[in-house]
Amino acid sequence: MKVEHNLVKILVTGSNGLLGQKIVAQLLKKGIPFLATSKGENRNPDCPKENYQSLDITDIDAVWDLFDNEYFVSVINTAAMTNVDACEEDEENCRKINVQGVKNLHDATTTFGLGHLVHVSTDFVFDGENGPYSEEDERNPLSIYATSKRDSEDLLLNSEYDNWSILRTIIVFGQGKNLSRSNIVLWARQALKDGQELTIVNDQFRAPTWADDLAWACIQAAQTSSKGVYHISGPETFSIFDLVSRIAKFYELDSSVVKPISSSTLNQKAKRPTTTGFDISKAREILGYKPLTFEESLSQLEE
């Protein structure tokens, strides 16, 4: 597919994922020209076929061919392998997507002298010993997934090319179409509606992030070429147990079925940080970021 140069303004990778779909929706609403890409066919029925092209960011030839034929003022990279335990079992593929894929986009962006690169990262680059975290705090990843994201950040942090931003985020939730994975909020809401007994960890603390808020921040960083690292999350940090309990309370469901357990009982393949959460004051000040509260986000979910 050939897209005229003057029509393409923003390249979105990983457009079939939840965050990618939210970015596409907001770009359409704003009337901002874009090209959405993911590996394989377009699974987002709300993304016009003329705005979509299949792209595997790990295929350097495909990436360079795209950049050689199109002009982008900004690139928003949401493509990633994010299943933490799956990454632990398949380090090669994890690093291929999360590190080599980012390198391909970075190298193409710098070589062709194109626009601002927005890269989405994670709170898991921290070890959870001293959260909540600011952008300048020392990283210490605990898993293969977290290490791959730290290494992808370093590609930009150590680059002579400075027209980029890294947006770290935490537990992104919301609704999308034909997604390959669900998220904890939708899973917990359905399980509570079904009356299932849930055992939920009470010793991991996060700041869950409404996908629409994160999408807004990605577009804002791209449009304003805001350089550097930004922490983008919900405004509150609380335990995963509290997260599920608050879902039950919001939807007036039985919270007595939610039972607390320790992370040590789960035997998860990948180690998780205990307490993350972010200081989001930089994003508020520079990007104008105004995240919804957790309950405000829940009110936006369709039944």
Residue pairs with C-beta under 8 A, 6 or more apart in sequence:
1 50
1 53
2 69
3 35
3 50
3 53
3 70
5 70
5 71
7 33
8 33
8 34
8 35
8 70
8 71
8 72
9 32
9 33
9 34
9 72
9 73
9 74
10 27
10 32
10 33
10 34
10 35
10 72
10 73
10 74
10 75
10 76
10 219
10 222
11 34
11 35
11 37
11 66
11 70
11 72
11 74
11 75
11 76
12 20
12 23
12 24
12 27
12 34
12 35
12 36
12 37
12 76
12 78
13 20
13 37
13 38
13 55
13 57
13 75
13 76
13 77
13 78
13 79
13 105
14 20
14 37
14 38
14 77
14 78
14 79
14 80
15 21
15 23
15 24
15 36
15 37
15 38
15 42
15 44
15 47
15 52
15 78
16 38
16 40
16 42
16 43
16 44
16 178
16 179
16 180
17 38
17 78
17 79
17 176
17 179
17 180
18 172
18 174
18 175
18 176
18 179
18 183
18 211
19 78
19 120
19 172
19 211
19 214
19 215
19 218
20 36
20 38
20 44
20 78
20 79
21 44
21 46
21 47
21 176
21 177
22 174
22 176
22 211
22 212
22 214
22 215
23 76
23 78
23 215
23 218
23 219
24 34
24 36
24 44
24 46
24 47
24 51
25 46
25 215
26 212
26 215
26 216
26 219
27 34
27 219
28 46
28 48
30 219
32 219
32 223
34 51
35 51
35 52
35 53
35 70
35 72
36 42
36 44
36 47
36 51
36 52
36 53
37 52
37 53
37 54
37 55
37 66
38 54
38 55
38 79
39 54
39 55
39 56
39 57
39 79
40 54
41 54
42 49
42 52
42 54
43 177
43 178
44 52
44 176
44 177
44 178
45 177
45 178
46 177
53 66
55 62
55 63
55 66
56 62
57 63
57 77
57 79
57 97
57 101
57 102
57 104
57 105
58 96
58 97
58 100
58 101
58 104
59 104
60 104
60 107
63 104
63 105
63 108
64 104
64 108
64 111
66 108
67 108
67 109
67 111
67 112
67 114
68 112
71 114
72 114
72 115
73 114
73 115
73 116
73 222
74 115
74 116
74 117
74 118
74 222
74 223
74 225
75 105
75 109
75 114
75 115
75 116
75 117
75 118
75 222
76 118
76 120
76 218
76 219
76 222
77 101
77 102
77 105
77 117
77 118
77 119
77 120
78 120
78 218
79 97
79 101
80 97
80 98
80 101
80 120
80 149
81 87
81 93
81 94
81 97
81 98
81 145
81 148
82 122
82 145
82 181
83 145
83 181
84 124
84 143
84 145
84 146
84 268
84 270
84 272
85 268
85 269
85 270
86 94
87 94
87 98
87 143
87 144
87 145
87 148
87 270
88 143
88 144
88 145
88 269
88 270
89 269
91 144
94 144
94 145
94 148
95 144
95 148
95 151
98 145
98 148
98 149
98 151
98 152
99 148
99 151
99 152
99 155
102 119
102 152
102 155
102 156
103 152
103 155
105 117
105 119
106 117
106 155
106 156
106 159
106 161
106 164
108 114
109 115
109 117
109 161
109 163
109 164
110 159
110 161
115 163
115 222
115 225
116 163
116 164
116 165
116 221
116 222
116 225
117 156
117 163
117 164
117 165
118 164
118 165
118 167
118 218
118 221
118 222
119 152
119 153
119 156
119 164
119 165
119 166
119 167
120 166
120 167
120 168
120 169
120 214
120 218
121 149
121 152
121 153
121 166
121 167
121 168
121 169
122 145
122 146
122 149
122 168
122 169
122 170
123 131
123 133
123 168
123 169
123 170
123 206
123 207
123 233
123 273
123 276
123 277
123 278
124 141
124 142
124 143
124 145
124 146
124 149
124 272
124 273
124 276
125 139
125 140
125 141
125 146
125 149
125 150
125 153
125 168
126 133
126 137
126 139
126 140
126 141
126 273
126 276
127 140
127 141
127 142
127 273
128 142
128 204
128 272
128 273
128 274
128 275
128 276
129 140
129 273
129 274
129 275
130 137
131 205
131 237
131 273
131 274
131 275
131 276
131 277
132 207
132 237
132 275
132 276
132 277
132 278
132 279
133 231
133 276
133 277
133 278
133 279
134 231
134 278
134 279
134 282
135 168
135 228
135 229
135 230
135 231
135 279
135 282
139 150
139 153
141 147
141 149
141 150
142 270
142 271
142 272
142 273
143 270
143 271
143 272
144 270
145 270
146 270
146 273
153 166
153 229
156 164
156 166
157 166
157 229
162 227
163 225
163 227
164 227
165 221
165 226
165 227
165 228
165 229
165 230
166 228
166 229
166 230
167 214
167 217
167 218
167 221
167 229
167 230
167 231
167 232
168 229
168 230
168 231
168 232
168 278
169 209
169 214
169 231
169 232
169 233
170 206
170 207
170 208
170 209
170 233
170 234
170 276
170 277
170 278
171 183
171 184
171 206
171 207
171 208
171 209
172 183
172 208
172 209
172 211
172 214
173 183
173 184
173 185
173 186
173 208
173 209
173 210
173 211
173 297
174 183
174 185
174 210
174 211
174 212
174 297
174 301
175 186
175 301
175 302
176 211
184 208
184 240
184 243
184 244
185 208
185 243
185 247
185 298
185 301
186 301
188 198
188 200
188 243
188 244
188 247
189 247
189 251
189 301
191 198
192 198
192 244
192 247
192 248
192 251
192 253
192 254
192 257
192 258
193 251
193 253
195 254
195 257
196 257
197 257
197 259
198 244
198 257
198 258
198 259
199 259
199 260
199 261
200 240
200 241
200 243
200 244
200 258
200 259
200 260
200 261
201 239
201 240
201 241
201 260
201 261
201 262
201 263
201 266
202 239
202 240
202 241
202 242
202 260
202 261
202 262
203 239
203 262
203 263
203 274
204 239
204 240
204 263
204 272
204 273
204 274
204 275
205 237
205 238
205 239
205 240
205 274
205 275
205 276
205 277
206 237
206 238
206 239
206 240
206 243
206 276
206 277
207 233
207 234
207 235
207 236
207 237
207 238
207 276
207 277
207 278
208 233
208 234
208 243
208 294
208 297
209 232
209 233
209 234
209 291
210 234
210 291
210 292
210 297
210 300
212 300
213 232
213 234
213 289
213 291
213 292
213 297
214 232
216 289
217 230
217 232
217 283
217 287
217 289
220 226
220 287
220 288
220 289
221 230
221 287
224 287
226 286
226 287
230 282
230 283
230 286
230 287
230 289
231 278
231 279
231 280
231 282
231 283
232 278
232 280
232 283
232 289
232 291
233 277
233 278
233 280
233 291
234 291
234 292
234 293
234 294
234 297
235 280
235 291
235 293
236 293
236 294
237 275
237 276
237 277
237 278
238 246
241 258
241 260
243 294
244 258
245 255
245 258
246 294
246 295
247 253
247 298
248 254
248 255
248 257
248 258
249 255
250 295
250 298
250 299
251 298
263 272
263 274
280 289
280 291
283 289
284 290
292 300
